Amino acid sequence: MRKLLFNKVIIFLVVFLSVGYLVYDNYFTLPFDNKQVTENTPNQPEFGKFNVLLLGLDGRQGVNDRADTIIVASLDGKTNQAQLLSIPRDTRVKIKGAWDKINAAYAYGGLELTQDTVSEFLGVRIDRYAIIDFTSLVKLVDAVGGIEVEVPVRMYVPLEGIDLKQGKQHLTGEQVLAYARFRGTMEGDIGRAKRQQEVIQLLLQKALQAENLPRLGQFVEIVQDNVETDLTAKEMISLARIAPDVIDKGVATEILPGKNKKIDGIWYWEPDLASIDALLEIATSRHIATIQNSTKKS
């Protein structure tokens, strides 16, 4: 009799846990299959992706609110592969019918105009957004104990608080901010965009390391208090669940291709429009970041 009761309890627990896991697994998912088509993107093929617009604002007093950083982070719902696509802030696009630099959209119409401009320019749906200013980045980096990077050149711009020596080193939040903002390399703004992508990946990797798990609560609190986003708590948990798998597969990093071009006395980044469709395809064979592997070797 006791054995029969014990077996029933075991069966109940197995069923309960299985159903509970299925409910949990189905609840904490991202809305990949939202097939709403906007007027701006009537033929967009992004039904299987979740696109988050990342905007970095200067945030310093006296500085106008142009988007200093524009990145579209895309996640493939079928493969858990991710891509960071940086759009140089001087990219020439049409804003309200007139040609301008893409970072001006935020100054003219805030988040809504920036989302519309990026969505129309790339031909993709923007599902969510996240806005972070300089102060928030410093706090997030310090919350995980800083990150280690290879500084490619001497970075010294005293008026902007940038003072970094060349070589591999552990950086604090303020130093990471300087590293991400510096433009004085041969690649200029393109090199800056690459370093920003690197910082995002290293920050995520560091946050998910075992020794930082006890700090995740602090990390989430900083995000909630300092990062403006329309990601729901459910979606944040969903992203946290799949983050290790995404990072393990490697994150594809892309810079919008183009060239510097002077038009009517103003320098722009003239984009290569013919390459945009292929650029938006997330593929492990193309430009996968090797940051994680190089970090393990060091």
C-alpha positions as CSV (number, residue, x, y, z in Angstrom):
1,M,0.0,0.0,0.0
2,R,2.8,2.4,0.9
3,K,4.7,1.5,-2.2
4,L,1.6,2.2,-4.3
5,L,1.1,5.5,-2.6
6,F,4.8,6.4,-3.1
7,N,4.6,5.5,-6.8
8,K,1.5,7.7,-7.2
9,V,3.3,10.6,-5.5
10,I,6.3,10.2,-7.8
11,I,4.1,10.1,-10.9
12,F,2.3,13.2,-9.7
13,L,5.6,15.1,-9.1
14,V,6.9,14.1,-12.6
15,V,3.7,15.2,-14.2
16,F,3.5,18.4,-12.2
17,L,7.1,19.3,-12.9
18,S,6.8,18.5,-16.6
19,V,3.6,20.6,-17.0
20,G,5.2,23.3,-14.9
21,Y,8.3,23.3,-17.2
22,L,6.2,23.4,-20.3
23,V,4.2,26.3,-19.0
24,Y,7.4,28.1,-18.0
25,D,9.0,27.3,-21.3
26,N,6.1,28.6,-23.3
27,Y,5.4,31.6,-21.2
28,F,8.9,33.1,-21.2
29,T,9.4,33.4,-24.9
30,L,9.9,36.3,-27.2
31,P,7.2,37.5,-29.8
32,F,9.2,36.3,-32.8
33,D,6.1,35.5,-34.9
34,N,4.4,38.8,-34.6
35,K,3.6,39.3,-38.3
36,Q,2.2,42.8,-38.1
37,V,3.3,44.6,-41.2
38,T,3.8,48.4,-41.1
39,E,3.4,50.8,-44.0
40,N,7.2,51.4,-43.8
41,T,8.1,47.8,-44.2
42,P,5.4,46.1,-46.4
43,N,7.8,43.4,-47.7
44,Q,10.0,43.0,-44.7
45,P,11.0,39.3,-44.1
46,E,11.8,39.6,-40.4
47,F,9.0,37.5,-39.1
48,G,11.5,35.0,-37.5
49,K,13.6,37.7,-35.8
50,F,13.3,39.9,-32.8
51,N,14.9,43.3,-33.4
52,V,15.9,45.7,-30.6
53,L,17.1,49.2,-31.4
54,L,19.9,50.2,-29.1
55,L,20.6,53.9,-28.7
56,G,23.4,55.5,-26.9
57,L,23.0,59.1,-25.9
58,D,25.8,61.4,-24.8
59,G,23.9,62.3,-21.6
60,R,26.3,65.1,-20.6
61,Q,25.0,68.5,-19.6
62,G,25.0,71.0,-22.4
63,V,25.3,68.3,-25.2
64,N,22.4,68.1,-27.6
65,D,20.4,64.9,-27.8
66,R,21.7,63.3,-31.0
67,A,22.0,59.5,-30.9
68,D,25.8,58.9,-30.4
69,T,25.4,55.2,-31.0
70,I,22.8,53.4,-33.1
71,I,22.8,49.6,-33.2
72,V,20.1,47.1,-34.3
73,A,20.5,43.9,-32.2
74,S,18.7,41.0,-34.0
75,L,17.9,37.5,-32.6
76,D,16.9,34.6,-34.8
77,G,14.1,32.8,-33.1
78,K,14.8,29.5,-34.7
79,T,18.6,29.2,-34.2
80,N,19.2,31.5,-31.2
81,Q,21.8,33.3,-33.3
82,A,22.3,37.0,-32.8
83,Q,23.8,39.9,-34.7
84,L,24.8,43.5,-33.9
85,L,24.5,45.9,-36.8
86,S,26.0,49.3,-36.1
87,I,24.8,52.2,-38.2
88,P,27.4,55.0,-38.3
89,R,25.9,58.1,-36.8
90,D,26.8,60.2,-40.0
91,T,24.9,57.8,-42.3
92,R,23.0,59.8,-44.9
93,V,19.3,59.0,-44.8
94,K,16.1,60.8,-45.4
95,I,14.4,62.3,-42.3
96,K,11.0,63.8,-42.8
97,G,11.7,63.9,-46.5
98,A,15.0,65.7,-46.3
99,W,18.6,64.3,-46.4
100,D,20.4,64.4,-43.1
101,K,22.7,62.4,-40.8
102,I,20.8,59.5,-39.2
103,N,21.7,60.6,-35.6
104,A,19.8,63.8,-36.1
105,A,16.5,61.9,-36.0
106,Y,16.6,61.8,-32.2
107,A,17.1,65.5,-32.0
108,Y,14.2,66.2,-34.3
109,G,11.7,63.7,-33.1
110,G,13.1,61.6,-30.3
111,L,12.7,57.9,-30.1
112,E,9.6,57.6,-32.3
113,L,11.2,59.4,-35.3
114,T,14.5,57.4,-34.8
115,Q,12.6,54.1,-34.8
116,D,10.7,55.1,-37.9
117,T,13.8,56.3,-39.7
118,V,15.8,53.2,-38.9
119,S,12.9,50.9,-39.7
120,E,12.3,52.5,-43.1
121,F,16.0,52.8,-44.0
122,L,16.7,49.1,-43.3
123,G,13.3,47.7,-44.2
124,V,12.9,45.8,-40.9
125,R,10.4,45.9,-38.1
126,I,11.8,47.3,-34.8
127,D,10.2,45.3,-32.0
128,R,11.7,47.0,-28.9
129,Y,14.2,49.7,-28.0
130,A,16.7,50.4,-25.2
131,I,18.2,53.8,-24.6
132,I,21.4,54.1,-22.5
133,D,23.4,57.2,-21.7
134,F,27.1,57.5,-20.7
135,T,26.4,57.4,-16.9
136,S,24.4,54.2,-17.2
137,L,27.2,52.4,-19.1
138,V,29.7,53.3,-16.4
139,K,27.4,51.9,-13.7
140,L,26.7,48.7,-15.7
141,V,30.4,48.0,-16.3
142,D,31.3,48.7,-12.7
143,A,28.5,46.4,-11.5
144,V,30.2,43.4,-13.1
145,G,33.7,44.4,-11.9
146,G,34.9,45.9,-15.1
147,I,36.1,44.2,-18.3
148,E,39.4,43.4,-20.0
149,V,40.2,44.7,-23.5
150,E,43.1,45.2,-25.8
151,V,43.5,48.9,-26.3
152,P,44.9,49.2,-29.9
153,V,46.5,52.6,-29.7
154,R,47.3,55.4,-27.2
155,M,44.0,57.1,-26.5
156,Y,44.4,60.6,-25.2
157,V,41.8,63.3,-25.5
158,P,42.0,65.2,-22.1
159,L,39.1,67.6,-22.9
160,E,36.8,64.5,-23.2
161,G,38.3,62.6,-20.2
162,I,40.0,60.0,-22.4
163,D,43.4,58.8,-21.3
164,L,44.2,55.1,-22.0
165,K,47.6,53.5,-22.7
166,Q,48.0,50.9,-25.5
167,G,47.9,47.2,-24.6
168,K,45.7,44.7,-22.8
169,Q,44.3,45.9,-19.6
170,H,41.4,45.7,-17.1
171,L,39.1,48.8,-17.5
172,T,36.7,50.4,-15.1
173,G,33.3,51.8,-16.2
174,E,34.8,55.3,-16.8
175,Q,37.7,53.8,-18.8
176,V,35.3,51.6,-20.9
177,L,33.3,54.7,-21.7
178,A,36.5,56.4,-22.9
179,Y,37.5,53.3,-24.9
180,A,34.0,53.2,-26.6
181,R,33.9,56.9,-27.4
182,F,37.4,57.4,-28.8
183,R,37.5,58.1,-32.6
184,G,41.2,58.9,-33.2
185,T,42.2,55.7,-35.0
186,M,42.7,55.1,-38.7
187,E,39.2,53.7,-38.9
188,G,37.6,56.7,-37.3
189,D,33.9,56.3,-36.5
190,I,33.9,52.7,-37.9
191,G,36.6,51.6,-35.5
192,R,34.6,53.3,-32.7
193,A,31.5,51.3,-33.7
194,K,33.5,48.1,-33.6
195,R,34.7,48.9,-30.1
196,Q,31.1,49.6,-29.0
197,Q,30.1,46.2,-30.3
198,E,33.0,44.6,-28.4
199,V,32.0,46.3,-25.2
200,I,28.4,45.1,-25.4
201,Q,29.5,41.5,-25.9
202,L,32.2,41.6,-23.2
203,L,29.7,43.2,-20.7
204,L,27.1,40.4,-21.4
205,Q,29.8,37.7,-21.1
206,K,31.1,39.1,-17.8
207,A,27.5,39.4,-16.4
208,L,26.9,35.7,-17.0
209,Q,30.1,34.4,-15.5
210,A,29.6,32.3,-12.4
211,E,31.3,34.8,-10.0
212,N,28.9,37.5,-11.1
213,L,25.7,35.6,-10.7
214,P,25.2,37.0,-7.1
215,R,25.5,40.5,-8.7
216,L,22.8,39.9,-11.3
217,G,20.2,41.4,-9.0
218,Q,22.2,44.6,-8.8
219,F,22.8,44.5,-12.5
220,V,19.0,44.2,-13.3
221,E,18.3,47.0,-10.8
222,I,20.8,49.3,-12.6
223,V,19.1,48.4,-15.9
224,Q,15.7,49.2,-14.5
225,D,16.8,52.5,-13.0
226,N,19.1,53.7,-15.7
227,V,18.1,52.2,-19.0
228,E,14.9,53.3,-20.8
229,T,13.4,50.4,-22.6
230,D,10.0,48.9,-23.5
231,L,11.2,45.3,-23.0
232,T,8.8,43.7,-20.6
233,A,10.0,41.7,-17.5
234,K,8.8,38.6,-19.3
235,E,11.0,39.4,-22.3
236,M,14.0,40.2,-20.2
237,I,13.7,36.8,-18.5
238,S,13.3,35.2,-21.9
239,L,16.5,36.9,-23.1
240,A,18.4,35.9,-19.9
241,R,17.4,32.3,-20.5
242,I,18.8,32.0,-23.9
243,A,21.8,34.4,-23.5
244,P,24.3,31.6,-22.6
245,D,23.4,29.7,-25.8
246,V,23.5,32.9,-27.9
247,I,27.0,33.8,-26.6
248,D,28.3,30.3,-26.9
249,K,27.3,30.3,-30.6
250,G,29.0,33.6,-31.2
251,V,27.5,37.0,-32.0
252,A,27.7,38.2,-35.6
253,T,28.9,41.8,-35.8
254,E,28.4,44.1,-38.8
255,I,29.1,47.7,-39.6
256,L,26.8,49.2,-42.2
257,P,29.1,49.3,-45.3
258,G,29.7,52.5,-47.2
259,K,32.2,55.3,-47.7
260,N,32.8,58.9,-46.5
261,K,31.5,61.4,-49.0
262,K,31.3,65.2,-48.9
263,I,27.9,66.4,-50.2
264,D,27.0,70.1,-50.2
265,G,29.9,70.9,-48.0
266,I,29.0,68.3,-45.3
267,W,30.7,64.9,-44.7
268,Y,28.4,61.9,-44.6
269,W,28.7,58.2,-44.4
270,E,27.2,57.2,-47.8
271,P,25.7,53.7,-47.3
272,D,26.0,50.8,-49.8
273,L,22.3,50.2,-50.2
274,A,22.7,47.2,-52.4
275,S,24.3,45.2,-49.6
276,I,21.6,45.8,-46.9
277,D,19.4,42.8,-47.6
278,A,22.4,40.3,-47.4
279,L,23.7,42.2,-44.4
280,L,20.5,41.5,-42.4
281,E,20.9,37.8,-42.7
282,I,22.3,36.3,-39.5
283,A,24.8,33.6,-40.5
284,T,27.4,31.8,-38.3
285,S,29.8,31.7,-41.3
286,R,29.9,35.4,-41.6
287,H,31.8,37.8,-39.3
288,I,31.2,35.9,-36.1
289,A,32.8,37.6,-33.2
290,T,35.8,35.7,-31.7
291,I,35.9,37.7,-28.5
292,Q,34.9,34.8,-26.3
293,N,37.5,32.5,-27.7
294,S,40.3,35.0,-27.4
295,T,39.2,35.8,-23.8
296,K,39.4,32.1,-22.9
297,K,43.0,31.8,-24.3
298,S,44.2,34.8,-22.3
